[in-house]
Amino acid sequence: DITPSERAAHAALSPRTLRICHRLLGSLISDFTPTLFTVGAAHHMACTDVLAEIWMPAVIGPALEDGGVGRPLETLARVATRDWGKDGVCGECVLRIREEWEEEAREIWGRVGTWVEEAEKAENERS
């Protein structure tokens, strides 16, 4: 349920809408967390090794520090725009993994409508 401080911070939103938003955020986080914590694979093994070596400090650490787990689209954009070539990933692999992350962002957007419907249904059943 929504706490009094959350209700006060978002006074313009009804308690029902706040509960729906919380459910939506929960769906986003539960869907995105495995992606975030799974090291991306590149086309070349040497490039995959580079990703594996720097994934924690370059991707997971910053996401945990700034709440990026709950902001998957921004986190994917940050990951995709990082200069992976500077870290030792070849240009071909950088292009491929960026395409994969952009596809993941599109898929997340595609699931949002379903999550909102599920949250609304759960809220309606609550009434």
LUMDODO-135275 format. One line per 5 residues: number of its first residue (from 0); for each residue x, y, z of C-alpha. Coordinates in Angstrom, 1 decimal, m for minus. Example, Ala and Ser with C-alpha at 12.3 -4.5 7.8 and 13.67 -1.06 7.14 Angstrom:
REM LUMDODO-135275
0 = 12.3 m4.5 7.8; 13.7 m1.1 7.1 .
END
This chain:
REM LUMDODO-135275
0 = 0.0 0.0 0.0; 0.9 3.7 m0.3; 2.5 5.3 2.7; 1.3 8.8 3.9; 4.6 10.4 2.8 .
5 = 4.2 8.9 m0.7; 0.6 10.2 m0.8; 1.7 13.7 0.3; 4.6 13.8 m2.2; 2.2 13.0 m5.1 .
10 = m0.9 14.7 m3.8; m2.1 15.4 m7.4; m2.4 11.6 m8.0; m5.2 9.5 m6.5; m4.3 6.7 m4.2 .
15 = m5.5 4.3 m6.9; m3.2 5.8 m9.5; m0.3 5.7 m7.1; m0.9 2.0 m6.5; m1.0 1.4 m10.3 .
20 = 2.2 3.3 m10.7; 3.9 1.2 m7.9; 2.7 m2.0 m9.6; 4.1 m0.8 m13.0; 7.4 0.1 m11.4 .
25 = 7.5 m3.3 m9.8; 7.0 m5.0 m13.2; 9.7 m2.8 m14.8; 12.2 m3.7 m12.1; 11.4 m7.4 m12.1 .
30 = 11.6 m7.6 m15.8; 14.8 m5.5 m16.2; 16.9 m6.7 m13.3; 17.9 m10.0 m14.9; 19.0 m8.1 m18.1 .
35 = 21.0 m5.6 m16.1; 22.8 m8.3 m14.1; 23.6 m10.5 m17.1; 26.8 m9.6 m18.8; 26.2 m8.8 m22.5 .
40 = 27.7 m11.2 m25.0; 29.6 m9.9 m28.0; 30.2 m11.5 m31.3; 33.9 m12.1 m30.6; 35.0 m14.0 m27.4 .
45 = 37.8 m11.4 m26.7; 35.2 m8.7 m26.7; 32.8 m10.8 m24.5; 35.8 m11.1 m22.1; 36.2 m7.4 m22.0 .
50 = 32.5 m6.9 m21.3; 32.6 m9.5 m18.5; 35.6 m7.8 m16.9; 34.0 m4.4 m16.8; 30.3 m5.1 m16.5 .
55 = 30.1 m4.6 m12.7; 32.0 m1.3 m12.5; 30.6 0.1 m15.8; 27.0 m1.1 m15.7; 25.8 m2.7 m12.5 .
60 = 27.6 m0.4 m10.0; 26.3 2.9 m11.6; 22.8 1.5 m11.9; 22.7 0.5 m8.2; 24.1 3.9 m7.2 .
65 = 21.7 6.1 m9.1; 18.5 4.0 m9.1; 19.0 2.8 m12.6; 17.4 m0.5 m11.9; 14.1 1.3 m11.7 .
70 = 14.9 3.3 m14.8; 15.6 0.7 m17.4; 15.3 2.8 m20.5; 17.7 5.4 m19.2; 20.1 2.7 m18.0 .
75 = 20.0 1.0 m21.4; 20.7 4.3 m23.1; 23.7 4.9 m20.8; 25.0 1.5 m21.5; 24.5 1.8 m25.2 .
80 = 26.2 5.2 m25.5; 29.3 4.2 m23.4; 32.5 4.3 m25.3; 33.0 0.5 m25.3; 35.7 0.8 m28.0 .
85 = 37.8 2.7 m25.5; 37.5 m0.3 m23.2; 38.7 m2.7 m25.9; 35.5 m3.9 m27.6; 35.9 m3.9 m31.4 .
90 = 33.8 m1.7 m33.6; 31.7 m4.6 m35.0; 30.8 m5.9 m31.6; 30.0 m2.4 m30.3; 27.5 m2.0 m33.2 .
95 = 25.9 m5.4 m32.5; 25.6 m5.0 m28.8; 24.2 m1.4 m29.2; 21.5 m2.8 m31.5; 20.7 m5.5 m29.0 .
100 = 20.3 m2.9 m26.2; 18.1 m0.7 m28.4; 16.0 m3.8 m29.2; 15.7 m4.5 m25.5; 14.5 m0.9 m24.9 .
105 = 11.8 m1.3 m27.6; 10.7 m4.6 m26.1; 10.4 m2.9 m22.7; 8.2 m0.2 m24.2; 6.2 m2.9 m25.8 .
110 = 5.5 m4.5 m22.5; 4.5 m1.4 m20.7; 0.9 m1.4 m22.0; 0.4 m5.0 m20.7; 1.9 m4.1 m17.3 .
115 = m0.5 m1.1 m17.0; m3.4 m3.3 m17.9; m2.4 m5.9 m15.3; m1.9 m3.2 m12.7; m5.4 m1.8 m13.5 .
120 = m6.9 m5.2 m13.4; m5.3 m5.9 m10.0; m6.5 m2.6 m8.7; m10.1 m3.3 m10.0; m10.1 m6.7 m8.3 .
125 = m8.9 m5.0 m5.1; m12.1 m2.8 m5.1 .
END
